[in-house]
Amino acid sequence: MWLNEFKVALTSKDTKKINELLTDMPQFEELSQMEEAFYLFKQAETLLNELKDETLQTMNKIKSNISFIESTYTKNSTKLDIMQ
């Protein structure tokens, strides 16, 4: 049951559910279950690294866009500047 739930969470990229399942991991009775869990953990690690990289790229794009907008924004001065 736990392995099936983990597979579903992994397939749907549900990081919250993956975290919940990892927090409440059962003791595996059979070697085959342990091996399957190990491979699923490796896939989860890969997924989380991919999502982390995507998030970093998105944050860098947002920072770049903010810098661009700030560079094109002209600030209004509150004092009278005759020398413009």
C-alpha contacts under 8 A as a table, 3 or more apart, distances in Angstrom:
res1	aa1	res2	aa2	distance
1	M	4	N	5.19
1	M	5	E	6.30
2	W	5	E	5.11
2	W	6	F	6.14
2	W	21	L	7.58
2	W	25	M	7.72
2	W	26	P	7.60
3	L	6	F	5.02
3	L	7	K	6.15
3	L	33	Q	7.98
3	L	36	E	7.95
3	L	37	A	6.83
4	N	7	K	5.02
4	N	8	V	6.27
5	E	8	V	5.14
5	E	9	A	6.18
5	E	21	L	7.98
6	F	9	A	5.06
6	F	10	L	6.00
6	F	17	K	7.93
6	F	18	I	6.41
6	F	21	L	6.73
6	F	40	L	7.74
7	K	10	L	5.06
7	K	11	T	6.02
7	K	40	L	7.29
8	V	11	T	5.10
8	V	12	S	6.06
9	A	12	S	5.21
9	A	13	K	5.85
9	A	14	D	4.98
9	A	15	T	7.24
9	A	17	K	5.96
9	A	18	I	5.84
10	L	13	K	4.95
10	L	14	D	6.35
10	L	15	T	7.68
10	L	18	I	6.87
10	L	43	Q	7.81
10	L	44	A	6.42
10	L	47	L	7.95
11	T	14	D	7.81
13	K	47	L	7.52
14	D	17	K	5.46
14	D	18	I	6.27
15	T	18	I	4.93
15	T	19	N	6.11
15	T	48	L	7.79
16	K	19	N	5.19
16	K	20	E	6.31
17	K	20	E	4.97
17	K	21	L	6.11
18	I	21	L	5.15
18	I	22	L	6.12
18	I	44	A	7.93
19	N	22	L	5.11
19	N	23	T	6.15
20	E	23	T	5.12
20	E	24	D	6.32
21	L	24	D	5.09
21	L	25	M	5.87
22	L	25	M	5.22
28	F	31	L	7.59
28	F	33	Q	6.11
28	F	34	M	5.98
29	E	33	Q	7.28
29	E	34	M	7.91
30	E	33	Q	5.37
30	E	34	M	6.55
31	L	34	M	5.02
31	L	35	E	6.18
32	S	35	E	5.10
32	S	36	E	6.12
33	Q	36	E	5.07
33	Q	37	A	6.06
34	M	37	A	5.10
34	M	38	F	6.12
35	E	38	F	5.01
35	E	39	Y	6.37
36	E	39	Y	5.26
36	E	40	L	6.20
37	A	40	L	4.99
37	A	41	F	6.05
38	F	41	F	5.05
38	F	42	K	6.35
39	Y	42	K	5.07
39	Y	43	Q	6.32
40	L	43	Q	5.01
40	L	44	A	6.10
41	F	44	A	4.94
41	F	45	E	6.13
42	K	45	E	5.05
42	K	46	T	6.30
43	Q	46	T	5.05
43	Q	47	L	6.14
44	A	47	L	4.98
44	A	48	L	6.08
45	E	48	L	5.18
45	E	49	N	6.18
46	T	49	N	5.19
46	T	50	E	6.21
47	L	50	E	5.12
47	L	51	L	6.20
48	L	51	L	5.07
48	L	52	K	6.02
49	N	52	K	4.98
49	N	53	D	6.17
50	E	53	D	5.13
50	E	54	E	6.20
51	L	54	E	5.02
51	L	55	T	6.10
52	K	55	T	5.10
52	K	56	L	6.22
53	D	56	L	5.06
53	D	57	Q	6.24
54	E	57	Q	5.15
54	E	58	T	6.17
55	T	58	T	5.07
55	T	59	M	6.11
56	L	59	M	5.09
56	L	60	N	6.20
57	Q	60	N	5.13
57	Q	61	K	6.24
58	T	61	K	5.08
58	T	62	I	6.20
59	M	62	I	5.06
59	M	63	K	6.16
60	N	63	K	5.05
60	N	64	S	6.11
61	K	64	S	5.03
61	K	65	N	6.13
62	I	65	N	5.05
62	I	66	I	6.11
63	K	66	I	5.08
63	K	67	S	6.14
64	S	67	S	5.10
64	S	68	F	6.19
65	N	68	F	5.04
65	N	69	I	6.15
66	I	69	I	5.11
66	I	70	E	6.02
67	S	70	E	5.07
67	S	71	S	6.07
68	F	71	S	5.10
68	F	72	T	6.41
69	I	72	T	5.28
69	I	73	Y	6.14
70	E	73	Y	5.11
71	S	74	T	7.95
77	S	80	L	7.46
77	S	81	D	7.92
81	D	84	Q	6.41
